[in-house]
Amino acid sequence: MNWVLIVGGILLMLAGIVWTLQGLGILPGSVMSGVTFWAIVGPIVAVVGVGLLSWGVARRGRSSRP
């Protein structure tokens, strides 16, 4: 279960970063480029990803202790 949280957190974090960069127009070549909606949603998704990643790492650390 912990690896699912970790992998899911990493994927959400990366997607959020890409969406933010596209929304800000830094990463061109997409329909999402320059659209303010993605500049707002991207950081929210990235923060959720960091939260899942942190939760998965914390659970992994607790479960490995004797």
Distance bins in CASP14 RR format, pairs under 12 A and 6 or more apart:
PFRMAT RR
TARGET T0000
AUTHOR 0000-0000-0000
RMODE 2
METHOD distances of the structure
MODEL  1
1 7 0 0 0 0 0 1 0 0 0 0 0
1 8 0 0 0 0 0 1 0 0 0 0 0
1 52 0 0 0 0 0 1 0 0 0 0 0
1 55 0 0 0 0 0 1 0 0 0 0 0
1 56 0 0 0 0 1 0 0 0 0 0 0
1 59 1 0 0 1 0 0 0 0 0 0 0
1 60 0 0 0 0 1 0 0 0 0 0 0
1 63 0 0 0 0 1 0 0 0 0 0 0
2 8 0 0 0 0 0 1 0 0 0 0 0
2 9 0 0 0 0 0 1 0 0 0 0 0
2 52 0 0 0 0 0 1 0 0 0 0 0
2 53 0 0 0 0 0 1 0 0 0 0 0
2 54 0 0 0 0 0 1 0 0 0 0 0
2 55 0 0 0 0 1 0 0 0 0 0 0
2 56 1 0 1 0 0 0 0 0 0 0 0
2 57 1 0 0 1 0 0 0 0 0 0 0
2 58 0 0 0 0 1 0 0 0 0 0 0
2 59 1 0 1 0 0 0 0 0 0 0 0
2 60 1 0 1 0 0 0 0 0 0 0 0
2 61 0 0 0 0 1 0 0 0 0 0 0
2 62 0 0 0 0 1 0 0 0 0 0 0
2 63 1 0 0 1 0 0 0 0 0 0 0
2 64 0 0 0 0 1 0 0 0 0 0 0
3 9 0 0 0 0 0 1 0 0 0 0 0
3 10 0 0 0 0 0 1 0 0 0 0 0
3 52 0 0 0 0 0 1 0 0 0 0 0
3 53 0 0 0 0 0 1 0 0 0 0 0
3 56 0 0 0 0 1 0 0 0 0 0 0
3 57 0 0 0 0 0 1 0 0 0 0 0
3 59 0 0 0 0 0 1 0 0 0 0 0
3 60 0 0 0 0 1 0 0 0 0 0 0
3 63 0 0 0 0 0 1 0 0 0 0 0
4 10 0 0 0 0 0 1 0 0 0 0 0
4 11 0 0 0 0 0 1 0 0 0 0 0
4 52 0 0 0 0 1 0 0 0 0 0 0
4 53 0 0 0 0 0 1 0 0 0 0 0
4 55 0 0 0 0 0 1 0 0 0 0 0
4 56 0 0 0 0 1 0 0 0 0 0 0
4 59 0 0 0 0 0 1 0 0 0 0 0
4 60 0 0 0 0 0 1 0 0 0 0 0
5 11 0 0 0 0 0 1 0 0 0 0 0
5 12 0 0 0 0 0 1 0 0 0 0 0
5 48 0 0 0 0 0 1 0 0 0 0 0
5 49 0 0 0 0 1 0 0 0 0 0 0
5 50 0 0 0 0 0 1 0 0 0 0 0
5 51 0 0 0 0 1 0 0 0 0 0 0
5 52 1 0 1 0 0 0 0 0 0 0 0
5 53 1 0 0 1 0 0 0 0 0 0 0
5 54 0 0 0 0 1 0 0 0 0 0 0
5 55 1 0 1 0 0 0 0 0 0 0 0
5 56 1 1 0 0 0 0 0 0 0 0 0
5 57 0 0 0 0 1 0 0 0 0 0 0
5 58 0 0 0 0 1 0 0 0 0 0 0
5 59 1 0 0 1 0 0 0 0 0 0 0
5 60 0 0 0 0 1 0 0 0 0 0 0
5 63 0 0 0 0 0 1 0 0 0 0 0
6 12 0 0 0 0 0 1 0 0 0 0 0
6 13 0 0 0 0 0 1 0 0 0 0 0
6 49 0 0 0 0 0 1 0 0 0 0 0
6 50 0 0 0 0 0 1 0 0 0 0 0
6 51 0 0 0 0 0 1 0 0 0 0 0
6 52 1 0 0 1 0 0 0 0 0 0 0
6 53 1 0 1 0 0 0 0 0 0 0 0
6 54 0 0 0 0 1 0 0 0 0 0 0
6 55 0 0 0 0 1 0 0 0 0 0 0
6 56 1 0 1 0 0 0 0 0 0 0 0
6 57 1 0 0 1 0 0 0 0 0 0 0
6 58 0 0 0 0 0 1 0 0 0 0 0
6 59 0 0 0 0 1 0 0 0 0 0 0
6 60 1 0 0 1 0 0 0 0 0 0 0
6 61 0 0 0 0 0 1 0 0 0 0 0
7 13 0 0 0 0 0 1 0 0 0 0 0
7 14 0 0 0 0 0 1 0 0 0 0 0
7 49 0 0 0 0 0 1 0 0 0 0 0
7 52 0 0 0 0 1 0 0 0 0 0 0
7 53 0 0 0 0 1 0 0 0 0 0 0
7 56 0 0 0 0 1 0 0 0 0 0 0
7 57 0 0 0 0 0 1 0 0 0 0 0
7 60 0 0 0 0 0 1 0 0 0 0 0
8 14 0 0 0 0 1 0 0 0 0 0 0
8 15 0 0 0 0 1 0 0 0 0 0 0
8 45 0 0 0 0 0 1 0 0 0 0 0
8 48 0 0 0 0 1 0 0 0 0 0 0
8 49 1 0 0 1 0 0 0 0 0 0 0
8 50 0 0 0 0 0 1 0 0 0 0 0
8 51 0 0 0 0 0 1 0 0 0 0 0
8 52 1 0 1 0 0 0 0 0 0 0 0
8 53 1 0 0 1 0 0 0 0 0 0 0
8 54 0 0 0 0 0 1 0 0 0 0 0
8 55 0 0 0 0 0 1 0 0 0 0 0
8 56 0 0 0 0 1 0 0 0 0 0 0
9 15 0 0 0 0 1 0 0 0 0 0 0
9 16 0 0 0 0 0 1 0 0 0 0 0
9 17 0 0 0 0 0 1 0 0 0 0 0
9 45 0 0 0 0 1 0 0 0 0 0 0
9 46 0 0 0 0 1 0 0 0 0 0 0
9 47 0 0 0 0 0 1 0 0 0 0 0
9 48 1 0 0 1 0 0 0 0 0 0 0
9 49 1 1 0 0 0 0 0 0 0 0 0
9 50 1 0 0 1 0 0 0 0 0 0 0
9 51 1 0 0 1 0 0 0 0 0 0 0
9 52 1 1 0 0 0 0 0 0 0 0 0
9 53 1 0 1 0 0 0 0 0 0 0 0
9 54 0 0 0 0 1 0 0 0 0 0 0
9 55 0 0 0 0 1 0 0 0 0 0 0
9 56 0 0 0 0 1 0 0 0 0 0 0
9 57 0 0 0 0 1 0 0 0 0 0 0
10 16 0 0 0 0 0 1 0 0 0 0 0
10 17 0 0 0 0 0 1 0 0 0 0 0
10 46 0 0 0 0 0 1 0 0 0 0 0
10 48 0 0 0 0 0 1 0 0 0 0 0
10 49 1 0 0 1 0 0 0 0 0 0 0
10 50 0 0 0 0 1 0 0 0 0 0 0
10 51 0 0 0 0 0 1 0 0 0 0 0
10 52 0 0 0 0 1 0 0 0 0 0 0
10 53 1 0 0 1 0 0 0 0 0 0 0
10 54 0 0 0 0 0 1 0 0 0 0 0
10 56 0 0 0 0 0 1 0 0 0 0 0
10 57 0 0 0 0 0 1 0 0 0 0 0
11 17 0 0 0 0 0 1 0 0 0 0 0
11 18 0 0 0 0 0 1 0 0 0 0 0
11 45 0 0 0 0 1 0 0 0 0 0 0
11 46 0 0 0 0 0 1 0 0 0 0 0
11 48 0 0 0 0 0 1 0 0 0 0 0
11 49 1 0 0 1 0 0 0 0 0 0 0
11 50 0 0 0 0 0 1 0 0 0 0 0
11 52 0 0 0 0 1 0 0 0 0 0 0
11 53 0 0 0 0 1 0 0 0 0 0 0
12 18 0 0 0 0 0 1 0 0 0 0 0
12 19 0 0 0 0 0 1 0 0 0 0 0
12 41 0 0 0 0 0 1 0 0 0 0 0
12 42 0 0 0 0 1 0 0 0 0 0 0
12 43 0 0 0 0 0 1 0 0 0 0 0
12 44 0 0 0 0 0 1 0 0 0 0 0
12 45 1 0 1 0 0 0 0 0 0 0 0
12 46 1 0 0 1 0 0 0 0 0 0 0
12 47 0 0 0 0 1 0 0 0 0 0 0
12 48 1 0 1 0 0 0 0 0 0 0 0
12 49 1 1 0 0 0 0 0 0 0 0 0
12 50 0 0 0 0 1 0 0 0 0 0 0
12 51 0 0 0 0 1 0 0 0 0 0 0
12 52 1 0 0 1 0 0 0 0 0 0 0
12 53 0 0 0 0 1 0 0 0 0 0 0
12 54 0 0 0 0 0 1 0 0 0 0 0
12 55 0 0 0 0 0 1 0 0 0 0 0
13 19 0 0 0 0 0 1 0 0 0 0 0
13 20 0 0 0 0 0 1 0 0 0 0 0
13 42 0 0 0 0 0 1 0 0 0 0 0
13 43 0 0 0 0 0 1 0 0 0 0 0
13 44 0 0 0 0 0 1 0 0 0 0 0
13 45 1 0 0 1 0 0 0 0 0 0 0
13 46 1 0 1 0 0 0 0 0 0 0 0
13 47 0 0 0 0 1 0 0 0 0 0 0
13 48 0 0 0 0 1 0 0 0 0 0 0
13 49 1 0 1 0 0 0 0 0 0 0 0
13 50 1 0 1 0 0 0 0 0 0 0 0
13 51 0 0 0 0 1 0 0 0 0 0 0
13 52 0 0 0 0 1 0 0 0 0 0 0
13 53 1 0 0 1 0 0 0 0 0 0 0
13 54 0 0 0 0 0 1 0 0 0 0 0
14 20 0 0 0 0 0 1 0 0 0 0 0
14 21 0 0 0 0 0 1 0 0 0 0 0
14 42 0 0 0 0 0 1 0 0 0 0 0
14 45 0 0 0 0 1 0 0 0 0 0 0
14 46 0 0 0 0 1 0 0 0 0 0 0
14 49 0 0 0 0 1 0 0 0 0 0 0
14 50 0 0 0 0 0 1 0 0 0 0 0
14 53 0 0 0 0 0 1 0 0 0 0 0
15 21 0 0 0 0 0 1 0 0 0 0 0
15 22 0 0 0 0 0 1 0 0 0 0 0
15 32 0 0 0 0 0 1 0 0 0 0 0
15 38 0 0 0 0 0 1 0 0 0 0 0
15 41 0 0 0 0 1 0 0 0 0 0 0
15 42 1 0 0 1 0 0 0 0 0 0 0
15 43 0 0 0 0 0 1 0 0 0 0 0
15 44 0 0 0 0 0 1 0 0 0 0 0
15 45 1 0 1 0 0 0 0 0 0 0 0
15 46 1 0 0 1 0 0 0 0 0 0 0
15 48 0 0 0 0 0 1 0 0 0 0 0
15 49 0 0 0 0 1 0 0 0 0 0 0
15 52 0 0 0 0 0 1 0 0 0 0 0
16 22 0 0 0 0 1 0 0 0 0 0 0
16 23 0 0 0 0 0 1 0 0 0 0 0
16 24 0 0 0 0 0 1 0 0 0 0 0
16 27 0 0 0 0 0 1 0 0 0 0 0
16 32 0 0 0 0 0 1 0 0 0 0 0
16 38 0 0 0 0 1 0 0 0 0 0 0
16 39 0 0 0 0 0 1 0 0 0 0 0
16 40 0 0 0 0 0 1 0 0 0 0 0
16 41 1 0 0 1 0 0 0 0 0 0 0
16 42 1 0 1 0 0 0 0 0 0 0 0
16 43 1 0 0 1 0 0 0 0 0 0 0
16 44 0 0 0 0 1 0 0 0 0 0 0
16 45 1 0 1 0 0 0 0 0 0 0 0
16 46 1 0 1 0 0 0 0 0 0 0 0
16 47 0 0 0 0 1 0 0 0 0 0 0
16 48 0 0 0 0 1 0 0 0 0 0 0
16 49 1 0 0 1 0 0 0 0 0 0 0
16 50 0 0 0 0 0 1 0 0 0 0 0
17 23 0 0 0 0 0 1 0 0 0 0 0
17 24 0 0 0 0 0 1 0 0 0 0 0
17 26 0 0 0 0 0 1 0 0 0 0 0
17 27 0 0 0 0 1 0 0 0 0 0 0
17 38 0 0 0 0 0 1 0 0 0 0 0
17 39 0 0 0 0 0 1 0 0 0 0 0
17 41 0 0 0 0 0 1 0 0 0 0 0
17 42 1 0 0 1 0 0 0 0 0 0 0
17 43 0 0 0 0 1 0 0 0 0 0 0
17 44 0 0 0 0 0 1 0 0 0 0 0
17 45 0 0 0 0 1 0 0 0 0 0 0
17 46 1 0 1 0 0 0 0 0 0 0 0
17 47 0 0 0 0 0 1 0 0 0 0 0
17 49 0 0 0 0 0 1 0 0 0 0 0
17 50 0 0 0 0 0 1 0 0 0 0 0
18 24 0 0 0 0 0 1 0 0 0 0 0
18 25 0 0 0 0 0 1 0 0 0 0 0
18 26 0 0 0 0 0 1 0 0 0 0 0
18 27 1 0 0 1 0 0 0 0 0 0 0
18 29 0 0 0 0 0 1 0 0 0 0 0
18 30 0 0 0 0 1 0 0 0 0 0 0
18 32 0 0 0 0 1 0 0 0 0 0 0
18 33 0 0 0 0 0 1 0 0 0 0 0
18 38 0 0 0 0 1 0 0 0 0 0 0
18 39 0 0 0 0 0 1 0 0 0 0 0
18 41 0 0 0 0 0 1 0 0 0 0 0
18 42 0 0 0 0 1 0 0 0 0 0 0
18 43 0 0 0 0 0 1 0 0 0 0 0
18 45 0 0 0 0 1 0 0 0 0 0 0
18 46 0 0 0 0 1 0 0 0 0 0 0
19 25 0 0 0 0 0 1 0 0 0 0 0
19 26 0 0 0 0 0 1 0 0 0 0 0
19 27 0 0 0 0 1 0 0 0 0 0 0
19 30 0 0 0 0 1 0 0 0 0 0 0
19 31 0 0 0 0 0 1 0 0 0 0 0
19 32 1 0 0 1 0 0 0 0 0 0 0
19 33 0 0 0 0 0 1 0 0 0 0 0
19 34 0 0 0 0 0 1 0 0 0 0 0
19 35 0 0 0 0 1 0 0 0 0 0 0
19 36 0 0 0 0 0 1 0 0 0 0 0
19 37 0 0 0 0 1 0 0 0 0 0 0
19 38 1 0 1 0 0 0 0 0 0 0 0
19 39 0 0 0 0 1 0 0 0 0 0 0
19 40 0 0 0 0 1 0 0 0 0 0 0
19 41 1 0 0 1 0 0 0 0 0 0 0
19 42 1 1 0 0 0 0 0 0 0 0 0
19 43 0 0 0 0 1 0 0 0 0 0 0
19 44 0 0 0 0 1 0 0 0 0 0 0
19 45 1 0 0 1 0 0 0 0 0 0 0
19 46 0 0 0 0 1 0 0 0 0 0 0
20 26 0 0 0 0 1 0 0 0 0 0 0
20 27 0 0 0 0 1 0 0 0 0 0 0
20 32 0 0 0 0 0 1 0 0 0 0 0
20 33 0 0 0 0 0 1 0 0 0 0 0
20 34 0 0 0 0 0 1 0 0 0 0 0
20 35 0 0 0 0 0 1 0 0 0 0 0
20 36 0 0 0 0 0 1 0 0 0 0 0
20 37 0 0 0 0 0 1 0 0 0 0 0
20 38 1 0 0 1 0 0 0 0 0 0 0
20 39 1 0 0 1 0 0 0 0 0 0 0
20 40 0 0 0 0 1 0 0 0 0 0 0
20 41 0 0 0 0 1 0 0 0 0 0 0
20 42 1 0 1 0 0 0 0 0 0 0 0
20 43 1 0 1 0 0 0 0 0 0 0 0
20 44 0 0 0 0 1 0 0 0 0 0 0
20 45 0 0 0 0 1 0 0 0 0 0 0
20 46 1 0 0 1 0 0 0 0 0 0 0
20 47 0 0 0 0 0 1 0 0 0 0 0
21 27 1 1 0 0 0 0 0 0 0 0 0
21 28 0 0 0 0 1 0 0 0 0 0 0
21 29 0 0 0 0 0 1 0 0 0 0 0
21 30 0 0 0 0 1 0 0 0 0 0 0
21 32 0 0 0 0 1 0 0 0 0 0 0
21 33 0 0 0 0 1 0 0 0 0 0 0
21 34 0 0 0 0 0 1 0 0 0 0 0
21 35 0 0 0 0 0 1 0 0 0 0 0
21 38 0 0 0 0 1 0 0 0 0 0 0
21 39 0 0 0 0 1 0 0 0 0 0 0
21 42 0 0 0 0 1 0 0 0 0 0 0
21 43 0 0 0 0 0 1 0 0 0 0 0
21 46 0 0 0 0 0 1 0 0 0 0 0
22 28 1 0 0 1 0 0 0 0 0 0 0
22 29 0 0 0 0 1 0 0 0 0 0 0
22 30 1 0 1 0 0 0 0 0 0 0 0
22 31 0 0 0 0 1 0 0 0 0 0 0
22 32 1 0 1 0 0 0 0 0 0 0 0
22 33 1 0 1 0 0 0 0 0 0 0 0
22 34 1 0 0 1 0 0 0 0 0 0 0
22 35 1 0 0 1 0 0 0 0 0 0 0
22 36 0 0 0 0 0 1 0 0 0 0 0
22 37 0 0 0 0 0 1 0 0 0 0 0
22 38 1 0 1 0 0 0 0 0 0 0 0
22 39 0 0 0 0 1 0 0 0 0 0 0
22 41 0 0 0 0 0 1 0 0 0 0 0
22 42 0 0 0 0 1 0 0 0 0 0 0
23 29 0 0 0 0 0 1 0 0 0 0 0
23 30 0 0 0 0 1 0 0 0 0 0 0
23 31 0 0 0 0 0 1 0 0 0 0 0
23 32 1 0 1 0 0 0 0 0 0 0 0
23 33 1 0 0 1 0 0 0 0 0 0 0
23 34 1 0 1 0 0 0 0 0 0 0 0
23 35 1 0 1 0 0 0 0 0 0 0 0
23 36 1 0 0 1 0 0 0 0 0 0 0
23 37 1 0 0 1 0 0 0 0 0 0 0
23 38 1 1 0 0 0 0 0 0 0 0 0
23 39 1 0 1 0 0 0 0 0 0 0 0
23 40 0 0 0 0 1 0 0 0 0 0 0
23 41 0 0 0 0 1 0 0 0 0 0 0
23 42 1 0 0 1 0 0 0 0 0 0 0
23 43 0 0 0 0 0 1 0 0 0 0 0
24 30 0 0 0 0 0 1 0 0 0 0 0
24 32 0 0 0 0 0 1 0 0 0 0 0
24 33 0 0 0 0 1 0 0 0 0 0 0
24 34 1 0 0 1 0 0 0 0 0 0 0
24 35 0 0 0 0 1 0 0 0 0 0 0
24 36 0 0 0 0 1 0 0 0 0 0 0
24 37 0 0 0 0 0 1 0 0 0 0 0
24 38 0 0 0 0 1 0 0 0 0 0 0
24 39 1 0 1 0 0 0 0 0 0 0 0
24 40 0 0 0 0 0 1 0 0 0 0 0
24 42 0 0 0 0 1 0 0 0 0 0 0
24 43 0 0 0 0 0 1 0 0 0 0 0
25 31 0 0 0 0 0 1 0 0 0 0 0
25 32 0 0 0 0 1 0 0 0 0 0 0
25 33 1 0 1 0 0 0 0 0 0 0 0
25 34 1 0 1 0 0 0 0 0 0 0 0
25 35 0 0 0 0 1 0 0 0 0 0 0
25 36 0 0 0 0 0 1 0 0 0 0 0
25 38 0 0 0 0 1 0 0 0 0 0 0
25 39 0 0 0 0 1 0 0 0 0 0 0
26 32 0 0 0 0 0 1 0 0 0 0 0
26 33 0 0 0 0 1 0 0 0 0 0 0
26 34 0 0 0 0 1 0 0 0 0 0 0
26 38 0 0 0 0 0 1 0 0 0 0 0
26 39 0 0 0 0 1 0 0 0 0 0 0
27 33 1 0 0 1 0 0 0 0 0 0 0
27 34 0 0 0 0 1 0 0 0 0 0 0
27 35 0 0 0 0 0 1 0 0 0 0 0
27 38 0 0 0 0 0 1 0 0 0 0 0
27 39 0 0 0 0 0 1 0 0 0 0 0
27 42 0 0 0 0 0 1 0 0 0 0 0
28 34 0 0 0 0 1 0 0 0 0 0 0
28 35 0 0 0 0 0 1 0 0 0 0 0
29 35 0 0 0 0 0 1 0 0 0 0 0
30 38 0 0 0 0 1 0 0 0 0 0 0
31 37 0 0 0 0 0 1 0 0 0 0 0
31 38 0 0 0 0 1 0 0 0 0 0 0
32 38 1 0 1 0 0 0 0 0 0 0 0
32 39 0 0 0 0 1 0 0 0 0 0 0
32 40 0 0 0 0 0 1 0 0 0 0 0
32 41 0 0 0 0 1 0 0 0 0 0 0
32 42 0 0 0 0 1 0 0 0 0 0 0
33 39 0 0 0 0 0 1 0 0 0 0 0
34 40 0 0 0 0 0 1 0 0 0 0 0
35 41 0 0 0 0 1 0 0 0 0 0 0
35 42 0 0 0 0 0 1 0 0 0 0 0
36 42 0 0 0 0 0 1 0 0 0 0 0
37 44 0 0 0 0 0 1 0 0 0 0 0
37 45 0 0 0 0 0 1 0 0 0 0 0
38 44 0 0 0 0 0 1 0 0 0 0 0
38 45 0 0 0 0 1 0 0 0 0 0 0
38 46 0 0 0 0 0 1 0 0 0 0 0
39 45 0 0 0 0 0 1 0 0 0 0 0
39 46 0 0 0 0 0 1 0 0 0 0 0
40 46 0 0 0 0 0 1 0 0 0 0 0
40 47 0 0 0 0 0 1 0 0 0 0 0
41 47 0 0 0 0 0 1 0 0 0 0 0
41 48 0 0 0 0 0 1 0 0 0 0 0
42 48 0 0 0 0 1 0 0 0 0 0 0
42 49 0 0 0 0 0 1 0 0 0 0 0
43 49 0 0 0 0 0 1 0 0 0 0 0
43 50 0 0 0 0 0 1 0 0 0 0 0
44 50 0 0 0 0 0 1 0 0 0 0 0
44 51 0 0 0 0 0 1 0 0 0 0 0
45 51 0 0 0 0 0 1 0 0 0 0 0
45 52 0 0 0 0 0 1 0 0 0 0 0
46 52 0 0 0 0 0 1 0 0 0 0 0
46 53 0 0 0 0 0 1 0 0 0 0 0
47 53 0 0 0 0 0 1 0 0 0 0 0
47 54 0 0 0 0 0 1 0 0 0 0 0
48 54 0 0 0 0 0 1 0 0 0 0 0
48 55 0 0 0 0 0 1 0 0 0 0 0
49 55 0 0 0 0 1 0 0 0 0 0 0
49 56 0 0 0 0 0 1 0 0 0 0 0
49 57 0 0 0 0 0 1 0 0 0 0 0
50 56 0 0 0 0 0 1 0 0 0 0 0
50 57 0 0 0 0 0 1 0 0 0 0 0
51 57 0 0 0 0 1 0 0 0 0 0 0
51 58 0 0 0 0 1 0 0 0 0 0 0
51 59 0 0 0 0 0 1 0 0 0 0 0
52 58 0 0 0 0 0 1 0 0 0 0 0
52 59 0 0 0 0 0 1 0 0 0 0 0
53 59 0 0 0 0 0 1 0 0 0 0 0
53 60 0 0 0 0 0 1 0 0 0 0 0
54 60 0 0 0 0 0 1 0 0 0 0 0
54 61 0 0 0 0 0 1 0 0 0 0 0
55 61 0 0 0 0 0 1 0 0 0 0 0
55 62 0 0 0 0 0 1 0 0 0 0 0
56 62 0 0 0 0 1 0 0 0 0 0 0
56 63 0 0 0 0 1 0 0 0 0 0 0
56 64 0 0 0 0 0 1 0 0 0 0 0
57 63 0 0 0 0 0 1 0 0 0 0 0
57 64 0 0 0 0 0 1 0 0 0 0 0
58 64 0 0 0 0 0 1 0 0 0 0 0
58 65 0 0 0 0 0 1 0 0 0 0 0
59 65 0 0 0 0 0 1 0 0 0 0 0
END
